[in-house]
C-alpha cells in the first residue's frame, strides 16, 4: 500500500527563519505575491497589457515503443526540433529565439557519472532519485545560496534530501542580446527519499515507495516556489524521478548547442518530446518556453480566464487522502501570471500526482472530445465524459497537447481538430509524432504505419506495456473503470423532473399583470424601447432567429451616450483573430453544446457517484415556469434548498443605496451557502414605485467574484431572474460573468402581451412564441461563443470574454475582476444615476405629462430627440447638395456637422491639438495636398455588396488621386485593368484575400500593388459574410468564379489559417505569387490586438490595418454590429505602442 503523503507535517517555522535572514537582491518573503511569469514581460503600460500575450508552436515527440533507451532518440529529436523552426520565430535579432526545449526521460548512466564527479554522491537505482532543472537569478551568488538553503530545508521537512547541486554546462555565446540579458543561472538538484537513501554518500537501499516519492517532489516544488517566489528569478523547469526538461529562450537550432548535456553519448532516453514557440512578443522570457513539466502545447486555450477562476473556486471543496493536510501547501494550484499552457500544466500535474486518474485519463477530463451531440458514441464512454463534465469544464480552444510522465507518451487533439498532428511508426518500434510530415527522415521501407490524429482523438504509447494503445481501447477501458452510467442515472437531476415534482404540490404558472405594452411601467423602468421591441424582439419571437442589420454602427458608445444605458452596453465582445480561429456554429454544430451542470460540485480529487449529483440544464435560458420551480426546489429535492435574494433597494436610500445593495446581496449570498443552500437566485421581481433595481449584471458579477475569492463559488448554483436582460448580448454578458441560468422574465411577460394584443399575425400559441424566443437566443449565444472559438457553454460560462469600455476601475475590480477596462468612466454612482433615471420614467416621483408608451431611443436608427448618429439627415442632405450642386457652402456645413457628431459619438472626437504648444511653420514647408491624398485608401467593399457602378467609380477616383481602392472579398474582373479611352482605369490597387477566396486567381494576385489578408471585419469580427443567391448575378458569379443564383458564404475562419504560423505561411505564399506587392493583414480593434499585430509583424507582413467596430456591412446580426470590436483609435494606439515595445515598429506600416 502506498505511503500516506500527508506526513510528515512541514515545519513552517524553520522555513521562515531562513526567509527572514537578509537574502540578497531577488528574494522576498512567503506572504508576497508568488507571481513570476508576468515579471519576465514588460509591466502593463499605456494600452499594452502582458496578460494578453499569445503564442503558437510546433510540438512533437520520438519514442521507443518498448521503452528502450538510446542516445539516438535524443539526437534524432534534434532533427525533429529543427524541422519545426518555421513554427517558431525570432525577435529583432535572429539569435533571439521565442523559446524552445526538450523533455526526456532521466538518463541514469549520464547522471550517475555526473553526480559522482560533481557532487561526490552515488545515485541509487533509476526511479529512486529525482533530478530537476532550476532557473535562478543570474549574478546573485548570495541570493542563490539562500534560495538553495530554503529549497533544501523544505525538502528536509518533507522527508527528502538534496544530495547536491550540479551546474548545468551551457554556451551563452550563441544567445542574442535579449535572451542573454535574462539568461538565468541553471542548476540541477539531486533529490532522494531520506528514509530510503540515508544520510551518507551512498544509498543504503531502504524501503522505497515511488508514489510517495513523486508526491513529495510535487509538494517540494510547489512549496519551494511559493516560499522563494517565482517573481525573483526562481523557476523549476522540472523536478521528477521520471523526466527532465531542458528549455530556454532559444531558437530550435540553439537548444542542443546551448545545453551540452544533450549531446553526450551517455545521455540516453526512451523518449524525447520537443517544442518550438512562436510568440507574439520579443521580450526575454526563459520560463515561458516549453515543454512544461508534463506537457507541451500548440494552440490557445480561449477560456483560460474562466478555467482559472473555477479552479480557484474549487480549492474550497478539494480534499485528498493522498495529500492530506499538505494540500494547502499546493495552493494556488494555478500559479498566477502564467500562460494558458502553464495553467493547464498546473492542473494536469495536480490530477496526475493525486493518483486517482492516470495522465491520459486526466487529459481526457480536461480536453474531452465532442460527446454531447454524438449519437453514435458508445454509452459507456459518453457516461464517463458526463461524469467528468460534472467536475470540470473543458479547457476549450484549438490545442494539440503532447505529454509524458515517463511511462506514457502521447498527444491529444482538441474537439475541433484545429491543430496539425501526424505520426509514423517504424519497424524498429520507433514512433515519431509531430506537427509536420517528414520532420524526421525515415526510409520508406521501415514505415509500418502512419496517419494523422483526428479531432478529439488521443495517440498514446504505453512504454510500460511496450505498445501503442488505440484511442478506442484507451477510452473504453477508462469508461469501464466505474459504472458511470449508473452514477448518472441515479444522481443526475434533470430540469423537467424538477418541474414535474414541484407541480405536485406547488403552482409554477406565471401570473401576467393587466398592463398593456404601452402602459407597463416596468418596461420603462428597465429601458425597453419601441425600437428594441419592433426591430429585435418581434423577429426573435416570430421567426426564432436573431434580427439582421446593416450599414454598421454610427451611434455613440455607451460611455458617451446622453441617454441612460444599461451596463451591458459598456461591454464589448472579444473574438478570435490570427492566433486562433473562430468556428462556424452552424456547420460545426456537432461539436458545440449549450448543456451545463449547475449546483454544488464534488471533490475533483476523488471518484465517487455523488459527484454526479448536479442539475443538468440543456439551455441556460429558463422559462418563468422553470424559474418558479427552481424557487420551490426543496419540494422536489428536500436536500437541495434554494433561496431567492432580492436585488432591489428602497428608493429613499438614493445613489449610495446602489453600492450598499450590492454589499448586502454579497453578504446574503455567503450566508446562504453557510445555511446549506444549494441554489441562489438573484431576483429583481420586487421592483416597484418605492424600490429600485440593482443591475442584474452588477449583482451577478459581484456575487460571483465575491464567492470565487472566498472559494465558495463551487458550492452553489447562481441563477438570475431579471427584467433587464432581453437580447443575446445581455444574456451572454451574464453568462460570461458567472450566471448558471437566466430567466428574462419581463421579455417573457412581453411575449404574452404581444399575443394578447394581436401583434403577431401568425396563429401561434404563447408556448410556441416563447420557444421561438428561446431558440433564437440559444442560437445567438452559440454564435457569440463561436466568435472566440469556444465550443461549449460550460467553458464559456465565467470566462469573461469581454472588454469593458468606459467603466471605472471601482466597478470592474469588485464585479468584473480581471476584465480589461482601459478607458475609465462610469462609477457606481453614475450607474445608480442611470438606474434612477429609468426608474423615474416608469414611476415618476411627481405627476408629469409624458407621451404614452415606450420611447423611441434612436439607438438603431436616427430619431429626432434620440441618440446622436454620425449619419444624421442634415449631414446626408448637406453632402448630397455639395456633391450634386458643387456647393462649397453645403460641403462646409457637412464638414462642420460631421466634426460635431464625431465629438458626440467617437472617442477620437474628444481629442484635440495642443495649439498653444505648437510652433507654426510656413505653408511652403507643408506637404502639398496632391501628395497627402496618395495615402488615401477606400474601405474594402466587394462587388456584390455594392454595384459595379459604385465599385468602379471608387477605383477611378482613387486612381486619379494616386490613392488606392480595395476590391473587398468579391474579386475583380481582369478587364478592369485595361486603360479606358480617357486615360482612367477601373483597376483596384489593393486586392483582398478573404476566407471565401472568391475571385482569387493567379492573375488576380499578380495584378495587385497590395495584397490584403482579411482576418476580421469591423462590423462583424469573428463572423463570415454572406451574399444571398438572388443577388449573385451572372456578372458577380463570373467575377467570383461561382454559379449564378447560388448563395455565397465566406466562413468565419480562413480554413488554412488556424494559427499565427499558418498566417506566416500564407504571407510567404502571397509574396511568392507577387514579389512586388506589399502584403497587408487586416485586423479588428480589441484588447490585445497590438500583441497580435506584433506576431503579424514577426510573420513578415509589410502593413497592418486596424479596423474599428463601426465598419459597414451588407448584413449581420445586430448583436455583432452593436457589441463586437472596439474603436480603431484604441486598436491603432495599442498596436503602435506594442510594436515599439517589441522593437518591431520599423518592420511594418500601420493604418486604420
Secondary structure, 3 states (H helix, E strand, C coil): CCCCCCCCCCCHHHHHHHHCCCCCCCCCCCCCCCCCHHHHCCCCECCECHHHCCEEEEEEEEEECCCCCEHHHHHHHHHHHHCCHHHCCECCCCCCECCEEEEEECCHHHHHHHHHHHCCCCCCCCCCEEEEEEEECCCCHHHHHHHHHHHHHHHHHCCEEEEEEEECCECHHHCCHHHHHCCCEEEEEEEEEHHHHCCCCCCCCCCCCHHHHHHHHHHHHHHHHHHHCHHHCCEEEEEECCEEEEEECCCHHHHHHHEHHHHCCCCCECEEEEEEEEECCCCCCCCCCCCCCCEEEEECCCCHHHHHHHHHHHCCCCCCCCCHHHHHHHCCCCCCCCCHHHHHHHHHHHHHHHCCCCHHHHHHHHCCCCCCCCCCCCHHHHHHHHHHHHHCCCCCCCEEEEEECCCEEEEEECCCCCCCCEEEEECCCEEEEECCCCCCCCCHHHEEEEEECCCCCEEEEECCCCEEECHHHHHHHHHCCCCHHHHHHHHCEEHHHHHHHHHCCCCCCCCCCCCCCCCCHHHHHCCCEHHHHHHHHHHHHHHCCCCEECCCCCECCHHHCCCCCCHHHHEEECCCCCCCCCCCCCCCHHHCECCEEECCCCCCCCCCHHHHCCEEECCCECCHHHHHHHHCHHHCCCCCCEEEEECEEEHHHCCHHHHHHHHHHHHHHHHHHHCCCCEEEEECCCCECCEEECCHHHHHHHHHHHHHHCCCHHHCEEEEEECCCCCHHHHHHHHHCCCCEEEEHHHHHHHHHHHHCCCCCCCCCHHHHHHHHHHHHHHHHHHHHHHCCCCEHHHHCCCCCEEECCECHHHHHHHCCCCECCCCCECHHHHHHHHHHHHHHHCCCCCCCCCCCCECCCCCCCCCCCCCECCCHHHHHHHHHHHHHCCHHHHHHHHHHHHHHHHHHCCHHHCCCCHHHCCCCCHHHCCCHHHHHHHCECCCCCECCECHHHHHHHHHHHHHHCCECECHHHCCCHHHHCECCCCCECCCCEEEECCCCCCCCHHHHHCCCEEEEECCCHHHCCCCCEECHHHCCHHHHHHHCCCCCCCEECCCCCCCCCCHHHHHHHHHHHHHHCCCCEEEEEEECCCCHHHHHHHHHHCCCCEEEEECCCCCCCCEEHHHHHHECCCHHHHHHHHHHHHHHCCCHHHCEEEC
